[in-house]
Amino acid sequence: MLGEAGLVLGIKHPPRTGRSEAPVDLRLVRRRDLICNPPVLQTSYYHAPLATFLTTPRDTILGELSRSHHFALEGTQRDAWLVQIDLLQQALAGLDSGTIFFEFAIPRMGKRADVVLLLAGIVFVIEFKVGSDTFDRAAIDQVHDYALDLKNFHRGSHDVPILPILIATRAGNVGPVDIQWAVDQVAAPICCAHDHLLPVIEAALGNAVPRVLEAAAWAVSGYLPTPTIIEAAQALYQDHAVEEIARSDAGAKNLNTTTACIRAVIQDARASRSKTICFVTGVPGSGKTLAGLNIATASVQQDDAEKAVFLSGNGPLVTVLREALARDQCARTGCKKQDAAREVASFVQNIHHFRDEALRDLNAPPERIVIFDEAQRAWDRDQASKFMQAKRGQVGFDQSEPEFLISVMDRHEDWCVIICLVGGGQEINTGEAGLSEWMSALRVHYPNWRVHLSDRLSDPHYGLQASAEALTANEQVTWQPDLHLGVAMRSFRAEALSEFVGHLLDNRADLAAQAYTKIQDRYPIVLTRNIDEARAWLRQQARGSERYGIMASSGALRLRPEGLNVRAKIDPANWFLNGPDDVRSAFYLEEVATEFDVQGLEVDWACVSWDGDLRYQKDAWTAHAFKGTNWQKVNAPERQTYLRNAYRVILTRARQGMVIFVPEGEALDRTRPPAFYDQTFQFLQACGLVCLS
């Protein structure tokens, strides 16, 4: 039985590569077992009332830690645990209450804090740098990240104070204790020597309101983990189960349910030797891409008959995912970068490269399972034909992209599965067909394929209302509610964010304001007319390693006087992955990412810069394109939709909050007079948003 209070402590030691590098055959067995038997997560390797811990021989504690460690135990890990046990038993000897946890599972990415103690209603998160006499920024950010992850993703920690502490075991006394609590009760990290730990704890307790925190209930209170797509891909590639990184609260539509449904479709197709296509829908940021990556990464350890490939026409997404996975593989295993990149490229590919290879080789592809990300963005017949003739020399190519891709998989003699991941209202470029081309190709050319559809495809955003009745009558079609992901994971503070953005772009200020009241306490959205004020706000909000950046639509060409040039292309891998010391990273707030750079990706905090391409005039949104030296009104409904969707994308990329920058304009510049911006700003205020100054 756990005690009433608890503390979180973590000791920093060399990388724990053993945790992610089990033999291949064991990983294969584990993967297959997970399909039918999702794990019950172990919250910690060791826990005990603090009084028990202080009197228990260290070898006994080490034995329990070792038994809970499911990978090969390296000497560095064993030595680190021994240091932790010895130092903590000495430092905490003056305490007689509380509960201590070693290797407590942080509900994101399969991370574990080295030690956790609950004490008098406060959660202490402590990282140790064994053998070091300095405190580097990366270690400080890490312990801060652990504390923030607990606050944001661990249900039992939502309303309790959390103090992160970093200890360098050879450091001297760093001075008086100055605990600075943020509004959400997560303190700024404290750096201290190991023999100064008790005074730090006592200082925190002296200023706290005593409360009882039942340790047993706290530990198992449940997780609300919502990793970024980059973090999720890394976790899955390290052989963590999707159950470890998906939300599991009863109030959310569980990603596990959709994943299980997809797996069942695959198993049925293989067993019945049938050709099957499956359409998965979801609100922005709900985990569609994560569901697809889970299938693809799992197949790395599967037999050849179930090899899968994740395909996307989103070049930046493919680039960032490949680079992130290759970097992570190198860091964990010490392998060569090119070897890691080659392995990753086998299951994450650009859809256009897959298509070109299928044109060169008329045999069935080696993969029987293909996952098409953002299937609604596949090209229609005209756009595909123009591109293939102009760029690939394929004279006479006369198929839409969906028709051709289905034909490629149809080359298999028996079974195969296509999984289409579909986002509604996200077509952002000319020639993107939506779902109509997929349904037309199936109806006309492949009527014998089995079709599994999300029951939300009749929603107007998906553009299938006209064919919904015919689809319902088709015996080959199965409608499945479990193929829809209805809760935004990206904005863990704001599940109603997509609702707010939808009302905003649909010119429903009153409904947008109502939607914003649901999220404003957890997901701040503020307005400014000054770009430097926006930059300052972002820097003030971000803590630990939280990433922030500036975004604008690709048509925002008159933001250049504000120092924002959307025509200067970013390098997506550098922008999304590099640290705050790299001028090419998002952190520098110099380079601007457009909807084409960020679709499918995310940052924690964003500045959305609003130009005159989408402006509010005479009680309606109007679309404009800057040509040469003038703005031209966009009248074509299709192009108006692309522009609104561009703003829909950049308004849904931030996980924790955003600032919207609307320029003042310049009376002497006919391309950006104040009239182009003022009504937009006023409409955003009518949607419930407040100006910074």
N, C-alpha and C positions, 0 to 999 in steps of 0.2 A: 504493500500500500504506500503510495507516495505521500509526502508531507504536505503541509498547507501552503508553503511558500516555495519559490524557486528562483535560480540564477542561471544565466547563460554565459558560459565562458568558452573561449576558443584559443588554442595555441597554434601559432604559425610554424610550419615546418616545411621541409622540401616537398615538391609536388608529389601527390599520391597517385602515381601512375598505375599502381596495382589495382586501384578501384575500377579502372575502366578497361583493363587489358586481360580479361579472363581468356583461356584457350577458346579457339573458335568453336570446337565441338560443344563446349559447355554453353557458349552463347547461343548456339543453335537450339540446344535443348531448352534453354530458358525462354527463348523467343517463342517457340512452339507451345510451351506450357502456358505462357502468358495469354495466348489467344483464348484459351478456355478457362484459365484460372488467374484472373487479375489479382495482383498481390495485395495483401493487407500491409500497409507501410509500417515499418518499424520506426517509431518516433525517435529513439535514441539507442545507442549501444549499451549504455549503462545509466542507471538512475538510482538514487537513494536519498533518504532524508540526509541533510547535511551532517547531522550528528553521527549517523551511521558511517558516512563516507570518511569522516575525520578519524574514526577508530578502526577502520578496516585496513588490513595489510595491503600494501600496494600491489603485491603479486596477485592477490585475490581479485582486485579490481582489474588488473591487466589481463588476467585470465578471462574475465567476463567480456571485456572489450574485444579480445582476440576471437572469442567464440562468436561474437556478433558480426565480426568483420568477414564478409563472404568471399573476399579475394585473397590472393597470396599476401601474407603479412611481411612487409619489407622491414629491414632493420631500422631504417629512418623513422618509420611510423611507430614501431615499438619504443624506440628511444624517446620520441616526442611524447608519447603517452606517459612514460615514466617521469619525464621532466614535469609534465602537467600535474601528475598526481602528487609528486613531492612538493612542488611549489605551492599548490593549492592547499594541501593539508597543513603546511606551515602558515600560509598567509591568512587562512580563514579560521584558525584555531580559536579565535575569540568569539565566534558566532555559535549559537546553539539552536538555531531554527533555520528553516529553509529547505529547499530540495535542489539537488544538483543533477544535471544531465551531462553525460559525455557524448559527443558526436550526435548532437540533436539535429534532426532533419529540417533544414530550411526549405520551405515549400516553394522552391523554384529551382529548376535545373538539377535536382538531385543533390544539391549542396548540403553539407553538414557543418554546423558550427562545432568547434572542438569541445566546448563545455558550455552548459547553460545552468544558471541558478536562479530560482524564484525566491525572492526574499521580501517579506512585508509588503507584498503587492507590487514590487518593482521587478522588471526583467532586466538583468545585466547580461550584456553580450560582450565577451572578451576574447580577443585574439592575442596569442603570444608569438613573438619572434624569438625563437630559441637561439641563444648565442650572439644576439645582435645588441649593439649599444645605441642604435639610431632608429628613428621612426620614419619610414619612407611613405610617400604619398599613396602608393598603391596599396600598402597594408592598411593605412588609415581609411581609404575609400572602401576596402573590403569589409572591415568591421562595421563601417557605417552602412554599407549595403545590406549586411546581414540584419542589422537592426531595422532598416527600412522594409526589408522583405518580410520580417516578422510582423511589423505593424500593418503592412498592406495586405499580406496574403495569408496570415495565420489568424483564424477567427478569434481565438482566445486572447490575442495580443492587440486587438483593435483599440481597446479603451484603457490600456494600462501604460504606465511610463516605461520606457526602454532606454537603458544607458549602455552605449557601446564603449568598450575599453580596450586599448591596445597596449600590450606589455612587451617591452624589449628586455630580455632576461639579464642583460649586462648593462643596462642603462642606469644612470644615477637618478637621484631625485630631480624631477623636472619642475618643482616649484609648488605653490599652493594650488589647491583644487578649485577650479572655477567651472561649475557645471552650468551649461547653457541649454535650456530646454526650448525646443521649437513648439509651434502651436499644436502640432499633433502628438506632443509628449515624447518625441524621439530626441534625445540630447545629442549635441555635437560630440564626436568621439573624444575620449580622455586618453592621453598618453601618459603612462607611468611605469615606474620600476616595479618589479614583482613584490618587493617588500613594502610598497606604498599602496597596494591593492585595498587592504582593509580600511585605511583612512578615506579612500575614494568612496567605498561602499557606505561607510558611516556618514560621510558628507551628504550622499544622496538620500539616505534614510532620514537624516536630520531635517531635511526640507520637504519631506513627503508627508502626505496625509495617509496615515495607517489604514490599510485595508486587507481583507483576507482574500487570497487568491488560491483557490483549491488546485494544487499542482496536478493531481490526477486528471481532473476535468480540463485543465488548461492544456496539458500535453496532447490530449486526444480530441481537442475541440474542433478539429477539421481544418482543411486547407482551402484557400481560394487562390491557387497559384495561376498566374497569367504571364508566362514568359514572353519576351519578344520572339518573333519568328526566327531570328538568328540564334538566340539562346535555345529555343525549342529544338531547332535542327541539330545543334551541337549535342544536346542532351540525348536525342534519339539516336544519333550516330554513335554515341558512347554506350549505346545499348540500355539506356534507361527506358522504362516502359512509358507509354503515353499516359498511363494512370498516374504517374508521378508528377506530371507537369500540367495535367488538365484539371479544370475546376471540378470539384466533387460535391458542391453544396446542393442541397435538395431543391433550392429555389431556381437553380440554373438548369438549362437544357444541357445535359452532360455530353461533352465531346466523346466520352467513352461509348455512349450509346450509339452515336453515329459511326464511330470507328468499328464497333462490333457489327453494325448493320452492313457496312462495306465488306468486312471480312466474310460475313455470311453470304453475301452476293458472290464473292470470289469463289468460296468453297462450293456453292451450288453450281456455278458455271463449270468448274473443273469436274465435279462429280457427274453432271448431266452432259458433259462434252458440248456445251452450248456457247454461242457467241452472245455476249451481254454488254450493254452499255448502261451506265449508272450516272444520274445527275444529282449532285449534292449542292444544295443552296445554303445561304446563310447571310446574316446581316454583316456589314463591314466589320472586320476584326474579330469575327466569331470563331475562327480556327479552321476555316476550310483548307487553307494551305497546309496547316499543321496536320490535319487528317490525311492529306495526300502524302506529305513527307513521311508520316508514320508508316504508311504502306510501303513506300519506296525504300526507306532505310531498313525496315525489317527484312526486306527481300535480299539484302546483301548477304545474309547468312542462310537464306533458303536454298533449296535445290533449284537447278536450272529451270525446272518446269514452272516455278513461281517467281521468276525474276521480274522485277518491276522497274519502270523508269518514270521519273517525275519530269514532265515537260512543261515549259512555259514560254510563251512568246514575250514575256516581260524580261527583256535583256538585263536591266539593272538587278532584278531579283535573282536571276540565275548567277550573275557575276558575284553579287554579295554573298549568296549562300555558298557558292563554291569556294570563294576565298576564305570565308569564315570557317568552314569545315576543314579546309586544308591547313590553315594556320593553327587551328585547335589540335588537329592530328599531329602536326609537327611538335607543338609544345608539349603534348602529352607523351609522345613515343620517341621523339628525337629522330624521326624518319626524315628523308629528304623532301623538300617542298614539292618538287615535281612528281614524286611518287604519290604523295598524298593527293595532289591535284588530279592525277590520273585516275585514282580510285574513285574520288568523288564524282568525276565527270561521267563515270559509268552509270550513275543512277540519277543525276541531276543534269538535264540537258536543255538547250534551247530548242524549242519546237521547230524552228526553221531549219536547224541543222539535221534534226531527225527526218524532216520532210525531204531535204536534199539527198540524204543517204538513201531514202526509200525510192527516190527517182533513179538513182544510180544502180541500186541492187533490187531487182524485182522479186526476190525471195521474201518469205515472211521474216519479219524482224525477230531477233533473238528473244525479246521480251514478250511475254504473253499478257502482261498487265501494264497498261500505260495510264498515267494520271495526267490529264490536261488541266493545268491551272488557268483560271480565268477563261473558261471555255466560251463565254459570251463575247469575247474579243476576237474570236476566230474570224478570218476574212471571208467576205462573201465572194461570189463567183467573179464579179468584175474586178475587184481589188486583187484577188489571187491571180487571175489571168494576166492583169497588167504587170504585176510584180514578176511573175515567172517568165514572162516574155522579155521584159526590160532588163532584169537583173540576172536571170539564170539562162536566158536563151532558149527557153522552152516554148517554141512556137506551137500554137494550137492547144496549149493547156487550157482546159475549159471546165474546171471543177471548182467548187467552193472549197475552202480549206477543210471544213468538216467532212464533206463528201470524200475528199482525197484521204484524209486521215483514217476514216472508217474503212476505206478500201484497202489501205495498207494492212490494218489489223485483220481484215477479212481474208487475207492470204493464208492465215493459219488454217490447217485442214480440219481441226476439231474445235478446241475451245480457246477463248481469249476474253479479256475484260477491258473495257474502256471506262475510266472514271472521270467524269467531267465536273470540275469544281466551278460553280457559277455564282457570280456576284451580281445582284440586281442594280441597275442604274449606274453602271461603272464603265460603259463604253465611252472611250475618250478620243477615238481617232477615226478618220475616214475609212470606210469600208469594213468596220467591225459589225458583224452580222447579227449579234445577239444570238438567241437560241433558235430562231426560225430556220436557219440553214441546217442545223443539226436535225431538226424534226423532218424537214423536207427530204434530206438525204436518206434518212431511215425509212420514211414512208414510200419513197419512189424507188430506191435502189436496194434497200436491205430490209425488206419487210419481215424476214425470218429472225432477225435479231431480237433478243429479249431486251426490254427497256424497263429500268427501274427509275421512277421519277419522285423527287421530293414533292410533297403535297402542296408546297407553297408556289409551285410554278405557274399557278393561275393568277398570282399577284400581278398587277399592272406593270410593275417595274421589270418583269421578266419578258414582257412582250409576247406572251403565248395565249392571250385570251381567245383569239380567233380559232386556234386549233385545240383548245382545251376539251371541247365536247368530243371531237374526233378521237383524241387520245384516250379519253375515258372509255370509249366504246371499243378500243383495240384490245384484243385478248392477249397480245404480247406485252402490254403495258401494265406495270404494277406501281401503284401510288403508295409511297411509304413516308409517313410523318417523321420517322427517325433519320431521314436523309436531309433534314433541315436543321441548321444551327441557329437558334434564335436569340442568343445572348452574346453581346460583344465582349470578348476577352481582352482585346487590346486596351480599351479604356476601362480598367478594372474599377475605377472610381465612378464611372459614368455609363451604365448600361443603357441609359436613355439618350446618349450622345447622338446616335444615328437618327433617332426620332427628332431631336432638336434640329439637326442639320437638314433633315428632310423638310420640315415645316419652314425653315428659313429660306431654302432654295425654292420652295413652292409658293412663296409669298403669303405665308400665313403667320404673321408676326404674333398674333394673340396666342396661337397654339404653340409657337416656338417659345414664347415667354413662359407658358405653363410647363412645357417640357424642361426648360432650363431650371425651374424651381426644384425639380427632382434631383438635379445634379450639382447645383451651384456650391453646396457645402463640401462636396467631395471632388469636384472637377471644375476649377476656376477657369472662366473665359473672360478676358478683359479686353478693353479697347484702348487704342492710342492713336494719335496723329503724328507721333514722333518715333522714328525708327530707332534712335539711340535709347529712348525710353523703353522700347520693346526689348532691345538687347539687354539692358540692365535688368529688366523684370525676369527674363529667362535665367540669367546668371544667379539671381537671388533665389529663384525657386528650386533650382537643381541642387541635389545633395548626393554625396558619394560619387558614383560613376554614372549617374543619370545623364542621358544624352539629350541635347537640345540643338535645334537648328532652324534656319529660315527657309520658308517655302513660298512659292508663288505659282500661278498658272503659267503655262508656256506662252500664253498670249499677253502677259503683263509686260509689254515692251516699254512702257513709259514709267517704269519704276527706276530706270537707269539714273535719272537725276538724284535719286535717293541713295545711289550707290549699290543698287541691286540690278544685276544684269542677267536676265534669264537665258540670254543667248550664249553666255560663257558656260559651257557644259561642265558639270562636275564629274569627278571619277567616283562612281557610287561606292566602290569598295573602300576607298579612302574616306569618303564623307561619312559612311555609316560605321566603319570599323576602327578607324585610327583615333588616337587619344587627343587630349586637349592641347598637347604640345606640337601638334601637326597643323600647319596652316591650311591644309587641304581638308581637314575634318570639319564636321558640322559644328563642333565646339567653337571654332573661330568666328562664326557668324559673319563670314565674308561671302562664301559661295552659296548660291541660292539653288535649291532643288525644286524641280517642277513635278507635275503630276506623273510624268513619264518616269521620273527617277524614283519616286517614293511609293508608287502603287504596290501594295503587297508587303511593304516594309513599314517601320514606325520608329519614332523617337519618343522619349518621355515627355518633353515639353517642346512646343512648336510656336514659331511666329508665322502666322499666315498673313502675307502681304497682299492687299487687295488693290488691284489697278482698275482702270476704266474700261477694261474689256468686258466685265460684267458689272453693270452699274444700275442702280435703282433710280428710275425716272417715271414721274407721273403714275405712281402707285403700281409699278410693275418692274420686273427685271428686264433689261434690254441687253442684247449681246452685240459686241463690237470687235472688229479685228483691225489692227494697226497695219496699214499698207503704205510703204514709202514714207510719206510725211503726214499722213492723215488717218484718222479713225474712220472706218466704214461700218455701217450697220449691217449686222448679219441677219438675214431674213429667212434663210433655209432652216426649217424646223430641225433637221438632223444636226446641223452645225450648232444650233442653239443648245440642243441636248448635250452635245459633246462638251460645250463650254460649261454648262451647269455641272456636268459630271466631273469636269476637271476640278472645280471648286469643291464638289462633294468629296473627292479623293483627298485633297490637301486639308480639308476641314476635319477629316477623320483619321489623321496619321498620328496624333498625339495621344499618348497613353494616360497622361496625368493632368494636362491642362494646356491652354494656349492663350496667346495674346494675338489679337487681330489688329494689324497696322493698316490704317486707311490714310493715305497722304492728305495733306492740306491742299495740294495743288498749287498752281502759280498763275496769278491773274494775267501776267504778261506772256505766258506760254499757251498758245492756242491748242496744244495737244494735251494739256492737263490743267485746264481751268478748275477752280474750286467747285464749280457746278457739277463736274464729273464725279466728284467724291462726296460732297456734303450730304446728299440725299441717301447715299449708301450708308454713310456713318449714322445718320438719323434712323434709318430702318433697323440697323443692328442694335441701336439703343432701344428701339421699340420691341425688339426681340428679348429684352430683359438684360442686355449686357451693359456693364458700367465702365466708364472711362477711367483710366488710371489717374488723370489729372484734370 
